[in-house]
Amino acid sequence: MHTEAIGWRENGAVWILDQTRLPGETVYLDIDSIEAAVEAIAMLRIRGAPLIGVGAAMSLAAAAKRAAEARAVQTASAAMEWVESAAARLAAARPTAVNLGWAMTRMIRRVTVMREQLPAHDAGSTLARMLREEAQRIWDEDAAMCGAIGRAGAALIPPGTRALTVCNTGMLATGGIGTAFGVLRTAFESGVLEHVYACETRPLRQGARLTAWELARCDMPGTVIVDGAAAPVMASGRVDVVIAGADRIAANGDSANKVGTLGLAMLARVHGLPFYIAAPTSTIDPRTATGAGIPIEERGAHEIGVPNGVSAFNPAFDVTPAGLITAIITDRGVLEPPYERSISEALSAVAAR
């Protein structure tokens, strides 16, 4: 099942559901240039680590088609230069989510491997076709990974479970049904999930606006709580499990996710609750040894309404140490400590496919 947050137009452009307008308005935007795609990613019109990767890949293909129609890319060497430059601009749009750089590297690799098929003249149309095919594969694979994550995670959810989650990790954040939300949705459809508590989530209240919107669309029973209420909700015994997504997972299992996730992991440990991270293997960054190496994006003070003359610290993410994570739910199954070993084995299995 693919996401409903992105798709292709018949003319080759990409449409996205503008998530900054939800839940009050349903607005779709067309993307057919690198500039438009960078703006959409940076302004969180399209968001969520897996969907950013999917969306950037699709936008790269759409922009290539537009460049080909304008005859801006003629030779094979010009095609390579164009795709490398465009991919670099997209990859720089947001720093924390590893899927963005991963997808751009994969798109470049596709063209590099197939370079001999680029004609000496009028290479643009062939380039656009190559990128469109690879972008579709990335989207299809992400949708399939979401389904696998949902099934693997739902197996960990006992009947009558009440879960707490943070941010938005459903179809608005991925190429399919979601990561952490995909687990909850699958568990609900299996009849074992009783209730979802969704943290409001800073910045931009993505839990209150987006996760609540998805809960309503899926007819799942849920309650939005302000971030500061997570502690009393856990202390009162109303939560059985905490599950979150991730934007980047280091080789040792340290996981970056929306700010507030670290606090939830610490609270879960205090209250004896399992704390799970759910993410596709494409979110694992083996080149980053620990969470200390994960760049953390900071957002502007205007997003939290700070008056002029007062400074603000508005990080979009924090890093949860591997020692606080009960297990990492992936498309390759449930990874357990020690994560250096289980992550390495999972990535080796992916490479062997």
N, C-alpha and C positions, 0 to 999 in steps of 0.2 A: 504494500500500500504506500503510494507516494504522498508526500506532503501536499497540502492545499495552499501553501504559502508562496509557491513559485511555479512557473510554467513557461512554455514556449508560445510565442505568437506565430501565426502562419507566415509572417514576413521575416522570421528569423530572430526577431527581438525577444527579449525576456520580460515577462511581467512578474512583479512582486506585489505581495500584500504589504502595504505600508503599515508596519507594526506600531509606529509612533501614533497612529490615529485610532488604534483599538483601545478600549472596546466600543467607544462611542460612534465611530465611523468606519465603514469598510471601503477603503480606497486602494485602488490598484495603480501601480506606476509601471511604465514601460522603460526598459533599460536596453540601450543599444550602443553605448559608448563607455569608454573606460572612465571618463570624468563622472558620468552619472552613477556608475557602479561604485566608485570610490566614495562618492558623497553618500550613497545609500547605506554602505557598510559603516562609514564613520559616524553617521547620524543615527544608527541603529534602526533604520527603516527595514533592514534585513539583519537578523542577528541570530546568535546561537552558533557555537563553534562548527558543528557539522554543516549547518545550512549556509554559513558564510563561505565555507569551502565549495559547496555545491553551487551557490549563487555566483561566486567569483569565476568559477570554471565556465558556467553557462554564459555569464556576461562577457567573458573573454571571447567566446565563440561568436556571440552576437556582434560584438565590436569588430571582430575580424570579417564578418560578412559585410558589415557596413563599409569597412575599409576596402574590401575587394570590389564592391559595387562602385566606389568612388575611384577605383583604379589607383589607390594609394600604395598598394603592395604589388609589385610587378615581378621581381626576380626572386629566386630561392633565397639568396642571401638577404634580401630586403625582408622577406617573410620571417626569417629567423630573428633578425634584428627587431622587427616589430613585435613579435610575440614575447621575446625576452624583456623588452622595455615595458610593454603593457602589463606583463605578469608581475614585474617588479613593482610597478605602481600599485597594483591591486594588493600585493602581499604586504605593502607598507601601510595599508588603510587602518589596520588594528593590530597591535603587537602581541597580545597574550594568546589568542586562540591559534593553536598549531595547525589546525586543519586548513587554514587559509594558505599558509606557505606550502604545506604539503600538497594541496591541490594545484597550486601554480607550478611547483616543481614537476608534478606529474604531467601537466599539460605541456610544459616545455620538453620533457623527455619524450613524449609522444611524437612531437614534431621532429625532434632530433633523430629519433629512430627511423622515422618515415621520410626523412629529408630527401632521399633519392627519388621519391615519388612526386616531389614538387617540380613542376615544369620550369624550364629555364626562363620562360616568359609567361606573364599572367598567372603567377603562382597564388594570387590571393584567394581565388575561389576554392582551390584545392586545400589551402591552409584552413579556410573557414570550415570546410567539410571535416577535415581531420579533428579540429577543435570541437566541433559540434558532436562528433561521435564519441570523443573521449569524455566530454562533459556529461553526456547522457549516461555513459558507463559509470562515472563517479556518482551520479544521482541514483542510478539503479542499485549500485552497490551499497550506498548509504541507506536506502530504503530497506534493503535486505538485512543489513546489519542491525537496524532498529528492530526489526521483527525478531531477530535472533537474541538481541539484548532483552527484549520484552519477555520472551519465553524463558530464558535462563534466569532472569530476575524473579519472575512470578513463581518459580519453583521454590524460592526462598521465603515466600510470603505465606504464613499459616492462615487458616480460616479465621475470620473475624478481626483481621489486622486493621489498625488505625495508623496511618502513615503521616509523617511530616516531610515536606519538601520545600525547596527554596528556588527562587527565580523561575524561569520557564524552560522546560526541557522536552516539550512535546513536538507536535508537527510544525509549530511556529519556529522551532529552533533546529530542525533536522530535515533530512530528505524523506523521512517516513513518519512513523507514529511517535517517535521520540526515544530518548534514552531513559532517564529516570522516570519521566512521565509515561513513557512507553511500558515500563515495568508495571507501574500503577494501573495503567489502562488495561494491560493484559491480565493482571491479577483481578481487577474488577470484573472484566468480562468472563473470567473463570469462576467467579462467585466467592472469592476468598477475601477481597478487600472490602472493608466496611466503610471507611471514611478517610478523607484526605484533608490535612491541615496545610495550607499554603502560606508561607511567609510572604508578607507584602513585598519585600525585597527592594533594596536600594542598589544602584540608582534607578530612577525612572519607574519604580513600582512595577516591575515586570511580573511579579507574582500576582499582585492584585489585579493588574490589567489583563495579562495574557494567560497565566495559568488558570485564573478564575474563568476566563472566556472559554478555554478548552474544557474545563470541568463541566461547564454548562452545556457545551456542544455535545459532550459524550454522556450526558445525564449521570455524571458521577457525583455522589454526595461529597460536598467539600465546604470548608470554612477558611476564609482568609483571616490571618492574624497579623498584627503589626510585628515587625522583627523583634522588638523588645519583649513580646509576649511568649516567645518560644520557651523560655525558662519556666514560667509558671504553668504553661500547658504541659510540658514534660513532667514537672514536679507533681502535677495533679493526677498523673497516671492516665492521661487521655491519649498518649502516643505509645505505640509498640515498636516502631521502627522509623529511622530517619534515612532518607535516600536523596542524593543530589547528583547532578551531572558534573561534567568537567570540561574545561576549555584547553587544558594541557596537563598531561600526566608525565612526570619525570620517570627516568629509568628505575628509580628506587621506590616508586609508588606515590611520592608526594604529589598532590593534586591541586591545581589551581581551578577555582570556580568562583561564582559570583560572591562578592564581599558579604560576609555573614556566615558563610559555610563553615569556616574554621570554628566560630563560636558554637554552631550547632553540633559539630563533632565533639567539642569539649563537653558540652552539655549532655550529649548522648553518653559519653563515657561516665560522667558523674552519676547519671540515672540508670546505668546498666543496660542501655539500649543499643542494638546493632546499628552501625552507621555504614551505609553502602555508597559507593561511587558507581555510577553507571555511565559508560562511554564506549564508543567504538574504538577498535584498535588504531584507527587513523588519528585518534587524539593522543596516543602515546608518543612521546618524543624521546627516543633512545639517545639522542645526542645531548639531552639535558640530564645530567647525572642526578641532581637533586632539585628540590623546589627552590633553592636559593638562586638557581640560574634562570628562573622563569621571569620574564619581564612583566611588570604589573602596570596596566593602563590606568591612568588617572583622568577623571572627567572634570569638567569645569565647575566652578562654584555656582554658576547660574542654574545648574540642574537641581540644586537643593535649596535655592532661594536665599542664599546668603547676601545680606545687604552690603553695599559698597563700604570699603574700609575694614571689612572683616575677612580674614583669610579662611580658607576651607581646605580640608583634606578629604578628597572624594575618590578613593580608589575603587575601580570597578570590580576588582577581584581580590581574593586572598588565597593563601596556600595552606592546605590541610596536610600535616605530616602523615606519612604512611602509617605510623604507629597508632593513629587514631582511627584508621579505616579497617572495618571488619573484613570487607572483601571488595573487590572491584569487578563489577559485572560488565562483561564485554560480549561482542559477537562471537568470540572464541571460547566462551564459557565463563565461569566464575573463577577469578584469580584470587588466590589466598596468599598470605604471608608465608615465606619471605618473598616479597614482590620482585626483588631483583631476579630471582629464578623464574617465577611464574610469568612475569612480563616477558622475559627473554624467550621462554618457551612459546608463548603465544605469538610473539613477533616472528619467531622462526617458522611456526606453522603457517603464518600468513605468507611469508616469503616463499615457502615451498609450494604454494598453490599453483 
